[in-house]
């Protein structure tokens, strides 16, 4: 299916055992909050090597160690859907993908975290906006949330 096609385009493979999810938005539960409302959780975005970058708290972006545990749900993305002219014409879309994430990481290292309006979903939205992923420049924490709800669950027993 579509999932396998996207995986074939990627240099890296998803490796659930080692928590590597190249070119993916990743979701995990938030203690207490997700138990009360299972749709609410914590998100991050993975670079081409599969390392998840997540805005984990004030002035802090975690890399390769998601703040609230390993990803339980993933939304696999396609780097060929980077539409920002600054990066879309690059021969190496993998480098463009990683650069967009690094730019957002640097920006969010300067931000205070707020559960309701400047949070992990906002960080992922910023990455997608820098990429102009799917031609969109208006990704928000709400659009990231609604898209991650549609993601596929990873195997929990791997």
VENLIN-V495731 format. One record per backbone hydrogen bond with DSSP energy under -0.5 kcal/mol. CO is the residue of the C=O (numbers start at 1). NH is the residue of the N-H. E is the energy in kcal/mol with one decimal. If there is no record, write none. Layout:
BEGIN
CO;NH;E + CO;NH;E
END
This chain:
BEGIN
1;5;-1.8 + 2;6;-2.4 + 3;7;-2.1 + 4;8;-2.2 + 5;9;-1.3 + 6;10;-1.1 + 7;10;-0.5 + 15;20;-2.4 + 16;19;-1.4 + 19;21;-0.5 + 20;15;-3.1 + 21;24;-0.9 + 23;77;-3.5 + 24;26;-0.5 + 24;46;-3.4 + 25;75;-2.5 + 26;44;-1.9 + 27;72;-3.2 + 27;73;-1.8 + 28;42;-3.1 + 30;34;-2.7 + 30;35;-0.5 + 31;33;-2.7 + 32;36;-1.6 + 33;37;-2.8 + 37;40;-2.0 + 40;30;-0.6 + 42;28;-2.3 + 44;26;-2.8 + 45;53;-2.6 + 47;23;-1.1 + 47;50;-1.7 + 50;21;-1.8 + 51;47;-2.1 + 52;54;-0.5 + 52;64;-2.6 + 52;65;-0.6 + 53;45;-2.3 + 54;56;-1.1 + 54;62;-2.8 + 57;60;-2.1 + 60;56;-1.4 + 60;57;-1.2 + 60;62;-0.5 + 62;54;-2.3 + 66;69;-1.7 + 72;154;-1.9 + 73;27;-2.7 + 74;152;-2.3 + 75;25;-2.4 + 77;79;-0.5 + 78;81;-2.5 + 79;82;-1.5 + 81;83;-0.6 + 81;134;-2.4 + 81;135;-0.6 + 84;87;-1.8 + 84;88;-3.7 + 85;89;-0.7 + 87;90;-1.7 + 91;93;-0.9 + 92;96;-1.6 + 93;97;-2.7 + 94;98;-2.3 + 95;99;-2.3 + 96;100;-2.3 + 97;101;-1.8 + 98;102;-2.3 + 99;103;-2.5 + 100;104;-2.1 + 101;105;-2.7 + 102;106;-2.6 + 103;107;-2.0 + 104;108;-2.8 + 105;109;-1.6 + 107;110;-1.5 + 108;111;-1.5 + 111;59;-3.0 + 114;118;-1.4 + 118;114;-3.0 + 119;123;-1.8 + 120;124;-2.0 + 121;125;-2.4 + 122;126;-2.3 + 123;127;-2.0 + 124;128;-2.4 + 125;129;-2.6 + 126;130;-2.4 + 127;131;-1.9 + 128;132;-1.2 + 128;133;-2.5 + 131;83;-1.3 + 131;84;-2.4 + 132;135;-2.6 + 133;136;-1.7 + 140;144;-2.4 + 141;145;-2.3 + 142;146;-2.7 + 143;147;-1.8 + 144;148;-2.6 + 145;149;-1.7 + 146;150;-0.5 + 147;150;-0.9 + 148;151;-1.4 + 152;74;-2.7 + 155;158;-0.7
END
